[in-house]
C-alpha cells in the first residue's frame, strides 16, 4: 500500500527531515524520505539540517546526521506512494510541481487536531520544540495508519 513515503516542507532543513527520521524510526518497514518545495530557490540544496532542528532532535534522541536537503521534483513524487506536507499551502505547491500526484498528497498533521505544522525556521528554541512535538504526534498517528 504505502511503502514509499515522502515528507515535504519548504526548505527541507527543519520540519521534513525531522518528520522523515521520526516516521522511519516508528515505521522501520517503510521507506521514508524528504524534500523541499523551495530548496533550490532558497539555495539550500545539499545543506544539512538547520542547527536548531538538529539540536532539538538530538535532545529527543533523534539524529539528523547526514541529512542533505533536496528539491522536490515530479520524479520524486512519482517514486513515492504517499506525500505528506506540513501546511495546506504546500498541497498546491506540490500540485504545481507534479500535477499527477494530486491523489496521494495529504497533510502530515491529518490525524492529530493540528492540521498544519508551523515552520520554526529562524525562531526560538521553544518554536522548534513545539514543532518537534507536533511532528512526533503526527508520526505516531501515521505509523498506526500505514
Residue frames as qw, qx, qy, qz and C-alpha x, y, z in Angstrom:
[[0.000, 0.888, 0.460, 0.000, 0.00, 0.00, 0.00],
 [0.049, 0.972, -0.167, 0.157, 2.05, 2.99, 1.25],
 [0.910, -0.167, -0.022, 0.379, 5.58, 1.64, 1.21],
 [0.506, 0.144, 0.043, 0.849, 7.44, 4.70, -0.04],
 [0.163, -0.890, -0.411, 0.112, 6.59, 7.90, 1.82],
 [0.428, 0.358, 0.005, 0.830, 7.85, 11.41, 1.08],
 [0.282, -0.765, -0.406, 0.413, 7.72, 14.17, 3.71],
 [0.387, 0.518, 0.242, 0.723, 7.67, 17.70, 2.27],
 [0.209, -0.806, -0.282, 0.477, 8.19, 21.20, 3.67],
 [0.307, 0.941, -0.028, -0.138, 9.69, 24.39, 2.20],
 [0.164, 0.833, -0.528, -0.016, 13.48, 24.17, 2.54],
 [0.945, 0.029, -0.325, 0.027, 13.95, 20.55, 3.67],
 [0.393, 0.421, -0.566, 0.589, 16.15, 21.59, 6.60],
 [0.276, -0.274, 0.534, -0.751, 13.78, 21.71, 9.61],
 [0.727, -0.004, 0.325, -0.606, 10.37, 20.02, 9.53],
 [0.881, 0.299, -0.233, -0.283, 10.64, 17.43, 6.77],
 [0.473, 0.403, -0.751, 0.224, 13.99, 15.91, 7.83],
 [0.288, -0.223, 0.693, -0.622, 12.64, 15.63, 11.39],
 [0.800, 0.138, 0.175, -0.558, 9.45, 14.01, 10.08],
 [0.726, 0.420, -0.529, -0.126, 11.45, 11.70, 7.83],
 [0.263, 0.353, -0.817, 0.372, 13.64, 10.41, 10.65],
 [0.447, -0.106, 0.590, -0.664, 10.79, 10.10, 13.19],
 [0.841, 0.217, 0.015, -0.495, 8.46, 8.26, 10.82],
 [0.638, 0.420, -0.645, -0.004, 11.29, 5.98, 9.66],
 [0.001, -0.301, 0.810, -0.503, 12.02, 5.15, 13.30],
 [0.553, 0.048, 0.519, -0.650, 8.35, 4.42, 14.01],
 [0.866, 0.382, 0.173, -0.272, 7.69, 2.53, 10.76],
 [0.309, -0.590, 0.660, 0.348, 11.01, 0.80, 10.02],
 [0.580, 0.213, 0.763, 0.190, 9.39, -1.44, 7.40],
 [0.416, 0.858, 0.299, -0.027, 8.63, 1.62, 5.22],
 [0.573, 0.129, 0.144, 0.797, 10.95, 3.68, 3.03],
 [0.074, -0.929, -0.316, 0.175, 10.74, 7.31, 4.12],
 [0.521, 0.104, 0.115, 0.839, 12.49, 10.30, 2.56],
 [0.026, -0.827, -0.342, 0.446, 12.03, 14.07, 2.44],
 [0.422, 0.321, 0.339, 0.777, 12.28, 17.06, 0.11],
 [0.037, -0.567, -0.292, 0.770, 11.51, 20.77, -0.05],
 [0.454, 0.744, 0.486, 0.072, 9.28, 22.70, -2.41],
 [0.222, 0.965, -0.071, 0.117, 11.68, 25.68, -2.47],
 [0.791, -0.436, 0.199, 0.380, 15.03, 24.12, -1.63],
 [0.631, 0.288, 0.294, 0.657, 16.64, 25.13, -4.92],
 [0.070, 0.837, 0.214, 0.498, 15.21, 28.67, -4.91],
 [0.514, -0.851, 0.060, -0.090, 16.37, 29.15, -1.30],
 [0.426, 0.659, -0.583, 0.209, 19.84, 27.85, -2.19],
 [0.620, -0.481, 0.513, -0.348, 19.55, 25.08, 0.39],
 [0.935, 0.245, -0.228, -0.115, 20.22, 22.09, -1.87],
 [0.776, 0.194, -0.486, 0.352, 22.66, 19.67, -0.21],
 [0.113, -0.582, 0.425, -0.684, 22.66, 21.70, 3.04],
 [0.289, -0.109, -0.896, 0.318, 22.47, 19.82, 6.36],
 [0.327, -0.723, -0.605, -0.067, 19.57, 20.14, 8.76],
 [0.097, -0.824, 0.069, -0.554, 19.20, 23.51, 10.48],
 [0.284, 0.314, -0.702, 0.573, 21.36, 23.74, 13.63],
 [0.429, -0.186, 0.448, -0.762, 18.41, 24.31, 15.96],
 [0.880, 0.058, -0.183, -0.435, 16.38, 21.49, 14.36],
 [0.672, 0.290, -0.649, 0.208, 19.43, 19.24, 14.74],
 [0.045, 0.299, -0.654, 0.693, 19.88, 20.23, 18.39],
 [0.639, -0.117, 0.258, -0.715, 16.21, 19.78, 19.34],
 [0.887, 0.140, -0.363, -0.249, 16.03, 16.41, 17.56],
 [0.519, 0.314, -0.699, 0.378, 19.20, 15.27, 19.31],
 [0.225, -0.282, 0.560, -0.745, 17.79, 16.29, 22.71],
 [0.811, 0.011, 0.181, -0.556, 14.93, 13.86, 21.98],
 [0.636, -0.233, 0.730, 0.097, 17.28, 11.04, 20.97],
 [0.727, 0.595, 0.342, 0.017, 16.79, 11.53, 17.22],
 [0.452, -0.395, 0.395, 0.696, 19.70, 12.03, 14.84],
 [0.536, 0.804, 0.137, -0.215, 19.52, 14.25, 11.76],
 [0.379, -0.569, 0.585, 0.436, 23.14, 13.38, 10.97],
 [0.366, -0.021, 0.785, 0.499, 23.90, 13.03, 7.28],
 [0.375, 0.734, 0.543, -0.158, 20.75, 14.79, 6.08],
 [0.220, -0.158, 0.367, 0.890, 21.14, 16.76, 2.86],
 [0.415, 0.556, 0.319, -0.646, 18.33, 18.98, 1.61],
 [0.262, 0.086, 0.768, 0.578, 16.88, 18.12, -1.78],
 [0.350, 0.189, -0.130, -0.908, 14.47, 19.87, -4.11],
 [0.614, 0.307, 0.664, -0.297, 11.07, 18.27, -4.67],
 [0.145, 0.293, -0.637, -0.698, 10.70, 17.11, -8.27],
 [0.791, 0.119, -0.113, -0.589, 7.96, 15.45, -10.27],
 [0.642, 0.251, -0.724, 0.011, 10.14, 12.33, -10.41],
 [0.031, 0.149, -0.784, 0.601, 10.35, 12.17, -6.60],
 [0.585, 0.060, 0.276, -0.760, 6.57, 12.48, -6.46],
 [0.794, 0.229, -0.412, -0.384, 6.15, 9.66, -8.98],
 [0.480, 0.287, -0.797, 0.230, 8.57, 7.48, -7.00],
 [0.075, -0.056, 0.739, -0.667, 6.54, 7.68, -3.76],
 [0.196, -0.427, -0.863, -0.187, 3.17, 6.19, -2.79],
 [0.301, -0.843, -0.440, 0.077, 2.25, 8.88, -0.25],
 [0.350, 0.393, -0.111, 0.843, 3.35, 12.51, 0.02],
 [0.405, -0.730, -0.497, 0.239, 2.88, 14.24, 3.38],
 [0.262, 0.566, 0.001, 0.782, 3.05, 18.04, 3.53],
 [0.302, -0.197, -0.569, 0.739, 3.27, 20.36, 6.53],
 [0.175, 0.407, 0.252, -0.861, 0.83, 23.10, 5.50],
 [0.569, 0.596, 0.532, -0.194, -2.28, 23.46, 3.33],
 [0.291, 0.858, -0.217, -0.363, -0.39, 25.83, 1.03],
 [0.226, -0.458, 0.816, 0.272, 2.10, 23.07, 0.33],
 [0.632, 0.333, 0.695, -0.083, -0.67, 20.98, -1.25],
 [0.514, 0.834, 0.130, -0.156, -0.96, 23.44, -4.13],
 [0.013, -0.806, 0.548, 0.221, 2.81, 23.88, -4.40],
 [0.462, -0.180, 0.857, 0.139, 3.26, 20.13, -4.82],
 [0.616, 0.576, 0.525, -0.115, 0.40, 20.08, -7.38],
 [0.321, 0.897, -0.173, -0.251, 2.26, 22.72, -9.40],
 [0.140, -0.605, 0.762, 0.184, 5.46, 20.65, -9.39],
 [0.012, 0.049, -0.981, -0.185, 3.69, 17.33, -10.02],
 [0.570, -0.013, -0.041, -0.820, 0.02, 17.62, -11.07],
 [0.704, 0.025, -0.665, -0.248, -0.18, 13.83, -11.43],
 [0.322, 0.043, -0.800, 0.504, 0.48, 13.43, -7.68],
 [0.381, -0.374, 0.001, -0.846, -2.78, 15.12, -6.61],
 [0.816, -0.310, -0.309, -0.378, -4.43, 11.97, -5.22],
 [0.837, -0.149, -0.425, 0.311, -1.55, 10.94, -2.99],
 [0.228, 0.363, -0.320, 0.845, -0.83, 14.18, -1.13],
 [0.526, -0.697, -0.476, -0.104, -2.08, 14.64, 2.43],
 [0.159, -0.829, 0.289, -0.451, -1.30, 16.82, 5.42],
 [0.446, 0.225, -0.772, 0.393, 1.25, 15.38, 7.82],
 [0.149, -0.064, 0.602, -0.782, -0.91, 16.64, 10.70],
 [0.503, -0.158, -0.571, -0.629, -4.02, 14.92, 9.25],
 [0.659, -0.316, -0.681, -0.051, -4.60, 12.57, 12.20],
 [0.349, -0.312, -0.520, 0.714, -3.97, 14.99, 15.06],
 [0.047, 0.839, 0.465, -0.279, -6.09, 18.01, 15.98],
 [0.096, -0.732, 0.268, 0.619, -3.39, 20.25, 14.50],
 [0.790, 0.544, 0.283, 0.006, -3.85, 20.15, 10.74],
 [0.517, 0.773, -0.201, 0.309, -0.83, 22.32, 9.90],
 [0.781, -0.399, -0.086, 0.473, 2.66, 22.13, 11.37],
 [0.088, 0.993, -0.033, -0.067, 4.20, 25.63, 11.60],
 [0.728, 0.462, -0.208, 0.463, 7.65, 26.45, 10.27],
 [0.591, -0.751, -0.100, 0.277, 10.06, 27.18, 13.15],
 [0.694, 0.312, 0.059, 0.646, 12.88, 28.39, 10.88],
 [0.256, 0.396, -0.151, 0.869, 14.77, 31.34, 12.42],
 [0.536, -0.663, -0.133, -0.505, 12.55, 31.28, 15.50],
 [0.372, -0.627, 0.555, -0.402, 13.14, 30.40, 19.15],
 [0.105, 0.194, -0.971, 0.091, 14.10, 27.04, 20.58],
 [0.415, 0.220, 0.664, -0.581, 10.57, 26.89, 22.01],
 [0.641, 0.475, -0.129, -0.589, 9.14, 27.16, 18.48],
 [0.424, 0.392, -0.800, -0.162, 11.35, 24.26, 17.39],
 [0.126, -0.045, 0.912, -0.388, 10.27, 22.22, 20.45],
 [0.569, 0.339, 0.371, -0.651, 6.59, 22.87, 19.66],
 [0.627, 0.493, -0.408, -0.444, 7.10, 21.87, 16.03],
 [0.197, 0.307, -0.929, 0.061, 9.03, 18.74, 17.08],
 [0.348, 0.095, 0.778, -0.514, 6.15, 17.71, 19.36],
 [0.663, 0.446, 0.111, -0.591, 3.61, 18.13, 16.55],
 [0.519, 0.491, -0.647, -0.266, 5.78, 16.18, 14.13],
 [0.013, -0.198, 0.948, -0.248, 6.22, 13.42, 16.70],
 [0.520, 0.249, 0.585, -0.570, 2.46, 13.18, 17.32],
 [0.659, 0.528, -0.171, -0.508, 1.83, 13.15, 13.57],
 [0.326, 0.444, -0.829, -0.100, 4.47, 10.47, 13.00],
 [0.241, -0.035, 0.894, -0.376, 2.95, 8.28, 15.71],
 [0.621, 0.402, 0.348, -0.576, -0.51, 8.67, 14.15],
 [0.600, 0.564, -0.413, -0.388, 0.74, 7.92, 10.62],
 [0.077, 0.368, -0.925, 0.055, 2.76, 4.91, 11.82],
 [0.443, 0.147, 0.779, -0.420, -0.52, 3.39, 13.07],
 [0.632, 0.558, 0.148, -0.517, -2.32, 4.11, 9.76],
 [0.539, 0.625, -0.499, -0.265, 0.29, 2.85, 7.34]]
